[in-house]
Amino acid sequence: MTKMIVMLKRREGMTHAEFVKHYTNTHRPLLESIPETQRLVKGFVVSFPVAAPQ
């Protein structure tokens, strides 16, 4: 088993909500549409940072 960790930096001027929406609606579907991904990747775990309590 191989595990891969990818860290992405959002574009300057992009809000956290915009980044999550763009990743969820654009990048993830593109990745999942690749036949090798469908064959080789058994699961995804995605974690987004949350704001610390004030």
PDB file of N, CA, C and O in Angstrom:
ATOM      1  N   MET A   1       0.846  -1.169   0.000  1.00  0.00           N
ATOM      2  CA  MET A   1       0.000   0.000   0.000  1.00  0.00           C
ATOM      3  C   MET A   1       0.896   1.238   0.000  1.00  0.00           C
ATOM      4  O   MET A   1       1.907   1.292   0.701  1.00  0.00           O
ATOM      5  N   THR A   2       0.510   2.213  -0.787  1.00  0.00           N
ATOM      6  CA  THR A   2       1.208   3.495  -0.828  1.00  0.00           C
ATOM      7  C   THR A   2       0.219   4.577  -0.443  1.00  0.00           C
ATOM      8  O   THR A   2      -0.916   4.599  -0.919  1.00  0.00           O
ATOM      9  N   LYS A   3       0.660   5.472   0.419  1.00  0.00           N
ATOM     10  CA  LYS A   3      -0.176   6.609   0.799  1.00  0.00           C
ATOM     11  C   LYS A   3       0.486   7.869   0.279  1.00  0.00           C
ATOM     12  O   LYS A   3       1.711   7.980   0.260  1.00  0.00           O
ATOM     13  N   MET A   4      -0.333   8.813  -0.141  1.00  0.00           N
ATOM     14  CA  MET A   4       0.190  10.053  -0.684  1.00  0.00           C
ATOM     15  C   MET A   4      -0.504  11.212   0.015  1.00  0.00           C
ATOM     16  O   MET A   4      -1.723  11.215   0.187  1.00  0.00           O
ATOM     17  N   ILE A   5       0.282  12.179   0.407  1.00  0.00           N
ATOM     18  CA  ILE A   5      -0.254  13.390   1.018  1.00  0.00           C
ATOM     19  C   ILE A   5       0.035  14.546   0.071  1.00  0.00           C
ATOM     20  O   ILE A   5       1.170  14.745  -0.359  1.00  0.00           O
ATOM     21  N   VAL A   6      -1.012  15.305  -0.247  1.00  0.00           N
ATOM     22  CA  VAL A   6      -0.870  16.453  -1.134  1.00  0.00           C
ATOM     23  C   VAL A   6      -1.369  17.683  -0.394  1.00  0.00           C
ATOM     24  O   VAL A   6      -2.468  17.687   0.160  1.00  0.00           O
ATOM     25  N   MET A   7      -0.568  18.703  -0.391  1.00  0.00           N
ATOM     26  CA  MET A   7      -0.978  19.960   0.234  1.00  0.00           C
ATOM     27  C   MET A   7      -1.116  21.004  -0.861  1.00  0.00           C
ATOM     28  O   MET A   7      -0.206  21.187  -1.670  1.00  0.00           O
ATOM     29  N   LEU A   8      -2.228  21.671  -0.886  1.00  0.00           N
ATOM     30  CA  LEU A   8      -2.502  22.679  -1.905  1.00  0.00           C
ATOM     31  C   LEU A   8      -2.572  24.052  -1.264  1.00  0.00           C
ATOM     32  O   LEU A   8      -3.049  24.202  -0.139  1.00  0.00           O
ATOM     33  N   LYS A   9      -2.097  25.042  -1.980  1.00  0.00           N
ATOM     34  CA  LYS A   9      -2.176  26.421  -1.516  1.00  0.00           C
ATOM     35  C   LYS A   9      -3.198  27.140  -2.379  1.00  0.00           C
ATOM     36  O   LYS A   9      -3.161  27.061  -3.606  1.00  0.00           O
ATOM     37  N   ARG A  10      -4.104  27.838  -1.726  1.00  0.00           N
ATOM     38  CA  ARG A  10      -5.108  28.529  -2.532  1.00  0.00           C
ATOM     39  C   ARG A  10      -4.553  29.807  -3.116  1.00  0.00           C
ATOM     40  O   ARG A  10      -3.647  30.436  -2.569  1.00  0.00           O
ATOM     41  N   ARG A  11      -5.128  30.164  -4.243  1.00  0.00           N
ATOM     42  CA  ARG A  11      -4.709  31.370  -4.954  1.00  0.00           C
ATOM     43  C   ARG A  11      -4.907  32.613  -4.089  1.00  0.00           C
ATOM     44  O   ARG A  11      -5.852  32.692  -3.305  1.00  0.00           O
ATOM     45  N   GLU A  12      -4.020  33.561  -4.242  1.00  0.00           N
ATOM     46  CA  GLU A  12      -4.169  34.813  -3.506  1.00  0.00           C
ATOM     47  C   GLU A  12      -5.489  35.470  -3.903  1.00  0.00           C
ATOM     48  O   GLU A  12      -5.828  35.542  -5.084  1.00  0.00           O
ATOM     49  N   GLY A  13      -6.215  35.941  -2.917  1.00  0.00           N
ATOM     50  CA  GLY A  13      -7.501  36.580  -3.156  1.00  0.00           C
ATOM     51  C   GLY A  13      -8.673  35.613  -3.150  1.00  0.00           C
ATOM     52  O   GLY A  13      -9.825  36.044  -3.197  1.00  0.00           O
ATOM     53  N   MET A  14      -8.403  34.317  -3.094  1.00  0.00           N
ATOM     54  CA  MET A  14      -9.466  33.312  -3.090  1.00  0.00           C
ATOM     55  C   MET A  14      -9.830  32.996  -1.633  1.00  0.00           C
ATOM     56  O   MET A  14      -8.950  32.736  -0.812  1.00  0.00           O
ATOM     57  N   THR A  15     -11.106  33.019  -1.324  1.00  0.00           N
ATOM     58  CA  THR A  15     -11.532  32.705   0.037  1.00  0.00           C
ATOM     59  C   THR A  15     -11.464  31.199   0.268  1.00  0.00           C
ATOM     60  O   THR A  15     -11.381  30.411  -0.674  1.00  0.00           O
ATOM     61  N   HIS A  16     -11.500  30.828   1.521  1.00  0.00           N
ATOM     62  CA  HIS A  16     -11.491  29.401   1.869  1.00  0.00           C
ATOM     63  C   HIS A  16     -12.697  28.695   1.243  1.00  0.00           C
ATOM     64  O   HIS A  16     -12.563  27.599   0.697  1.00  0.00           O
ATOM     65  N   ALA A  17     -13.854  29.312   1.321  1.00  0.00           N
ATOM     66  CA  ALA A  17     -15.070  28.711   0.762  1.00  0.00           C
ATOM     67  C   ALA A  17     -14.958  28.534  -0.757  1.00  0.00           C
ATOM     68  O   ALA A  17     -15.388  27.513  -1.294  1.00  0.00           O
ATOM     69  N   GLU A  18     -14.387  29.518  -1.444  1.00  0.00           N
ATOM     70  CA  GLU A  18     -14.189  29.413  -2.893  1.00  0.00           C
ATOM     71  C   GLU A  18     -13.230  28.278  -3.228  1.00  0.00           C
ATOM     72  O   GLU A  18     -13.440  27.546  -4.195  1.00  0.00           O
ATOM     73  N   PHE A  19     -12.173  28.134  -2.423  1.00  0.00           N
ATOM     74  CA  PHE A  19     -11.198  27.066  -2.643  1.00  0.00           C
ATOM     75  C   PHE A  19     -11.846  25.696  -2.488  1.00  0.00           C
ATOM     76  O   PHE A  19     -11.661  24.817  -3.330  1.00  0.00           O
ATOM     77  N   VAL A  20     -12.596  25.517  -1.421  1.00  0.00           N
ATOM     78  CA  VAL A  20     -13.266  24.229  -1.185  1.00  0.00           C
ATOM     79  C   VAL A  20     -14.238  23.920  -2.323  1.00  0.00           C
ATOM     80  O   VAL A  20     -14.290  22.789  -2.805  1.00  0.00           O
ATOM     81  N   LYS A  21     -15.001  24.914  -2.749  1.00  0.00           N
ATOM     82  CA  LYS A  21     -15.951  24.723  -3.848  1.00  0.00           C
ATOM     83  C   LYS A  21     -15.226  24.356  -5.144  1.00  0.00           C
ATOM     84  O   LYS A  21     -15.654  23.449  -5.858  1.00  0.00           O
ATOM     85  N   HIS A  22     -14.134  25.052  -5.449  1.00  0.00           N
ATOM     86  CA  HIS A  22     -13.374  24.789  -6.674  1.00  0.00           C
ATOM     87  C   HIS A  22     -12.760  23.388  -6.637  1.00  0.00           C
ATOM     88  O   HIS A  22     -12.820  22.655  -7.624  1.00  0.00           O
ATOM     89  N   TYR A  23     -12.177  23.024  -5.512  1.00  0.00           N
ATOM     90  CA  TYR A  23     -11.593  21.685  -5.380  1.00  0.00           C
ATOM     91  C   TYR A  23     -12.675  20.618  -5.542  1.00  0.00           C
ATOM     92  O   TYR A  23     -12.501  19.658  -6.292  1.00  0.00           O
ATOM     93  N   THR A  24     -13.777  20.790  -4.842  1.00  0.00           N
ATOM     94  CA  THR A  24     -14.840  19.790  -4.830  1.00  0.00           C
ATOM     95  C   THR A  24     -15.537  19.650  -6.179  1.00  0.00           C
ATOM     96  O   THR A  24     -15.848  18.538  -6.606  1.00  0.00           O
ATOM     97  N   ASN A  25     -15.784  20.773  -6.851  1.00  0.00           N
ATOM     98  CA  ASN A  25     -16.576  20.741  -8.079  1.00  0.00           C
ATOM     99  C   ASN A  25     -15.748  20.655  -9.363  1.00  0.00           C
ATOM    100  O   ASN A  25     -16.289  20.322 -10.417  1.00  0.00           O
ATOM    101  N   THR A  26     -14.439  20.950  -9.293  1.00  0.00           N
ATOM    102  CA  THR A  26     -13.610  20.953 -10.499  1.00  0.00           C
ATOM    103  C   THR A  26     -12.487  19.926 -10.431  1.00  0.00           C
ATOM    104  O   THR A  26     -12.437  19.005 -11.246  1.00  0.00           O
ATOM    105  N   HIS A  27     -11.592  20.080  -9.471  1.00  0.00           N
ATOM    106  CA  HIS A  27     -10.400  19.237  -9.444  1.00  0.00           C
ATOM    107  C   HIS A  27     -10.685  17.779  -9.099  1.00  0.00           C
ATOM    108  O   HIS A  27     -10.161  16.879  -9.756  1.00  0.00           O
ATOM    109  N   ARG A  28     -11.480  17.538  -8.114  1.00  0.00           N
ATOM    110  CA  ARG A  28     -11.732  16.139  -7.734  1.00  0.00           C
ATOM    111  C   ARG A  28     -12.425  15.365  -8.851  1.00  0.00           C
ATOM    112  O   ARG A  28     -12.005  14.246  -9.145  1.00  0.00           O
ATOM    113  N   PRO A  29     -13.476  15.910  -9.496  1.00  0.00           N
ATOM    114  CA  PRO A  29     -14.069  15.180 -10.618  1.00  0.00           C
ATOM    115  C   PRO A  29     -13.080  14.916 -11.759  1.00  0.00           C
ATOM    116  O   PRO A  29     -13.133  13.862 -12.392  1.00  0.00           O
ATOM    117  N   LEU A  30     -12.179  15.869 -12.023  1.00  0.00           N
ATOM    118  CA  LEU A  30     -11.167  15.643 -13.062  1.00  0.00           C
ATOM    119  C   LEU A  30     -10.258  14.474 -12.688  1.00  0.00           C
ATOM    120  O   LEU A  30      -9.974  13.607 -13.515  1.00  0.00           O
ATOM    121  N   LEU A  31      -9.816  14.460 -11.458  1.00  0.00           N
ATOM    122  CA  LEU A  31      -8.960  13.372 -10.994  1.00  0.00           C
ATOM    123  C   LEU A  31      -9.687  12.034 -11.070  1.00  0.00           C
ATOM    124  O   LEU A  31      -9.119  11.041 -11.525  1.00  0.00           O
ATOM    125  N   GLU A  32     -10.921  12.008 -10.632  1.00  0.00           N
ATOM    126  CA  GLU A  32     -11.685  10.762 -10.623  1.00  0.00           C
ATOM    127  C   GLU A  32     -12.045  10.285 -12.026  1.00  0.00           C
ATOM    128  O   GLU A  32     -12.391   9.117 -12.202  1.00  0.00           O
ATOM    129  N   SER A  33     -11.972  11.156 -13.026  1.00  0.00           N
ATOM    130  CA  SER A  33     -12.303  10.760 -14.393  1.00  0.00           C
ATOM    131  C   SER A  33     -11.146  10.052 -15.102  1.00  0.00           C
ATOM    132  O   SER A  33     -11.334   9.483 -16.178  1.00  0.00           O
ATOM    133  N   ILE A  34      -9.968  10.084 -14.513  1.00  0.00           N
ATOM    134  CA  ILE A  34      -8.805   9.428 -15.108  1.00  0.00           C
ATOM    135  C   ILE A  34      -8.910   7.922 -14.865  1.00  0.00           C
ATOM    136  O   ILE A  34      -9.036   7.498 -13.716  1.00  0.00           O
ATOM    137  N   PRO A  35      -8.862   7.104 -15.923  1.00  0.00           N
ATOM    138  CA  PRO A  35      -9.034   5.656 -15.759  1.00  0.00           C
ATOM    139  C   PRO A  35      -8.056   5.029 -14.760  1.00  0.00           C
ATOM    140  O   PRO A  35      -8.444   4.145 -13.996  1.00  0.00           O
ATOM    141  N   GLU A  36      -6.805   5.469 -14.755  1.00  0.00           N
ATOM    142  CA  GLU A  36      -5.830   4.913 -13.811  1.00  0.00           C
ATOM    143  C   GLU A  36      -6.225   5.211 -12.374  1.00  0.00           C
ATOM    144  O   GLU A  36      -6.010   4.386 -11.486  1.00  0.00           O
ATOM    145  N   THR A  37      -6.793   6.369 -12.145  1.00  0.00           N
ATOM    146  CA  THR A  37      -7.243   6.718 -10.800  1.00  0.00           C
ATOM    147  C   THR A  37      -8.353   5.773 -10.373  1.00  0.00           C
ATOM    148  O   THR A  37      -8.339   5.252  -9.258  1.00  0.00           O
ATOM    149  N   GLN A  38      -9.309   5.555 -11.256  1.00  0.00           N
ATOM    150  CA  GLN A  38     -10.420   4.650 -10.939  1.00  0.00           C
ATOM    151  C   GLN A  38      -9.910   3.249 -10.626  1.00  0.00           C
ATOM    152  O   GLN A  38     -10.458   2.564  -9.763  1.00  0.00           O
ATOM    153  N   ARG A  39      -8.874   2.829 -11.318  1.00  0.00           N
ATOM    154  CA  ARG A  39      -8.360   1.477 -11.144  1.00  0.00           C
ATOM    155  C   ARG A  39      -7.453   1.342  -9.921  1.00  0.00           C
ATOM    156  O   ARG A  39      -7.487   0.319  -9.237  1.00  0.00           O
ATOM    157  N   LEU A  40      -6.648   2.360  -9.642  1.00  0.00           N
ATOM    158  CA  LEU A  40      -5.611   2.235  -8.627  1.00  0.00           C
ATOM    159  C   LEU A  40      -5.936   2.847  -7.265  1.00  0.00           C
ATOM    160  O   LEU A  40      -5.458   2.355  -6.243  1.00  0.00           O
ATOM    161  N   VAL A  41      -6.729   3.895  -7.234  1.00  0.00           N
ATOM    162  CA  VAL A  41      -7.010   4.580  -5.969  1.00  0.00           C
ATOM    163  C   VAL A  41      -8.207   3.926  -5.301  1.00  0.00           C
ATOM    164  O   VAL A  41      -9.295   3.842  -5.871  1.00  0.00           O
ATOM    165  N   LYS A  42      -7.981   3.467  -4.087  1.00  0.00           N
ATOM    166  CA  LYS A  42      -9.034   2.760  -3.355  1.00  0.00           C
ATOM    167  C   LYS A  42      -9.872   3.689  -2.489  1.00  0.00           C
ATOM    168  O   LYS A  42     -10.984   3.330  -2.101  1.00  0.00           O
ATOM    169  N   GLY A  43      -9.366   4.861  -2.183  1.00  0.00           N
ATOM    170  CA  GLY A  43     -10.144   5.785  -1.353  1.00  0.00           C
ATOM    171  C   GLY A  43      -9.463   7.136  -1.220  1.00  0.00           C
ATOM    172  O   GLY A  43      -8.257   7.269  -1.427  1.00  0.00           O
ATOM    173  N   PHE A  44     -10.249   8.119  -0.877  1.00  0.00           N
ATOM    174  CA  PHE A  44      -9.763   9.473  -0.657  1.00  0.00           C
ATOM    175  C   PHE A  44     -10.136   9.904   0.757  1.00  0.00           C
ATOM    176  O   PHE A  44     -11.225   9.595   1.241  1.00  0.00           O
ATOM    177  N   VAL A  45      -9.253  10.598   1.395  1.00  0.00           N
ATOM    178  CA  VAL A  45      -9.572  11.284   2.643  1.00  0.00           C
ATOM    179  C   VAL A  45      -9.148  12.724   2.434  1.00  0.00           C
ATOM    180  O   VAL A  45      -7.983  13.004   2.154  1.00  0.00           O
ATOM    181  N   VAL A  46     -10.092  13.628   2.569  1.00  0.00           N
ATOM    182  CA  VAL A  46      -9.813  15.045   2.346  1.00  0.00           C
ATOM    183  C   VAL A  46     -10.062  15.785   3.650  1.00  0.00           C
ATOM    184  O   VAL A  46     -11.105  15.620   4.282  1.00  0.00           O
ATOM    185  N   SER A  47      -9.097  16.599   4.045  1.00  0.00           N
ATOM    186  CA  SER A  47      -9.227  17.390   5.266  1.00  0.00           C
ATOM    187  C   SER A  47      -8.977  18.855   4.930  1.00  0.00           C
ATOM    188  O   SER A  47      -7.971  19.201   4.312  1.00  0.00           O
ATOM    189  N   PHE A  48      -9.893  19.694   5.340  1.00  0.00           N
ATOM    190  CA  PHE A  48      -9.742  21.132   5.174  1.00  0.00           C
ATOM    191  C   PHE A  48      -9.580  21.754   6.560  1.00  0.00           C
ATOM    192  O   PHE A  48     -10.223  21.312   7.512  1.00  0.00           O
ATOM    193  N   PRO A  49      -8.732  22.770   6.684  1.00  0.00           N
ATOM    194  CA  PRO A  49      -8.559  23.401   8.001  1.00  0.00           C
ATOM    195  C   PRO A  49      -9.843  24.101   8.445  1.00  0.00           C
ATOM    196  O   PRO A  49     -10.620  24.590   7.626  1.00  0.00           O
ATOM    197  N   VAL A  50     -10.038  24.133   9.730  1.00  0.00           N
ATOM    198  CA  VAL A  50     -11.187  24.856  10.293  1.00  0.00           C
ATOM    199  C   VAL A  50     -10.654  25.987  11.174  1.00  0.00           C
ATOM    200  O   VAL A  50      -9.547  25.904  11.706  1.00  0.00           O
ATOM    201  N   ALA A  51     -11.441  27.024  11.317  1.00  0.00           N
ATOM    202  CA  ALA A  51     -11.026  28.171  12.122  1.00  0.00           C
ATOM    203  C   ALA A  51     -10.949  27.783  13.595  1.00  0.00           C
ATOM    204  O   ALA A  51     -11.778  27.024  14.098  1.00  0.00           O
ATOM    205  N   ALA A  52      -9.946  28.314  14.270  1.00  0.00           N
ATOM    206  CA  ALA A  52      -9.796  28.062  15.699  1.00  0.00           C
ATOM    207  C   ALA A  52     -10.874  28.829  16.462  1.00  0.00           C
ATOM    208  O   ALA A  52     -11.249  29.935  16.075  1.00  0.00           O
ATOM    209  N   PRO A  53     -11.364  28.238  17.538  1.00  0.00           N
ATOM    210  CA  PRO A  53     -12.384  28.963  18.345  1.00  0.00           C
ATOM    211  C   PRO A  53     -11.788  30.227  18.943  1.00  0.00           C
ATOM    212  O   PRO A  53     -10.624  30.255  19.343  1.00  0.00           O
ATOM    213  N   GLN A  54     -12.583  31.242  18.996  1.00  0.00           N
ATOM    214  CA  GLN A  54     -12.132  32.536  19.550  1.00  0.00           C
ATOM    215  C   GLN A  54     -12.293  32.581  21.042  1.00  0.00           C
ATOM    216  O   GLN A  54     -11.965  33.589  21.667  1.00  0.00           O
TER     217      GLN A  54
END
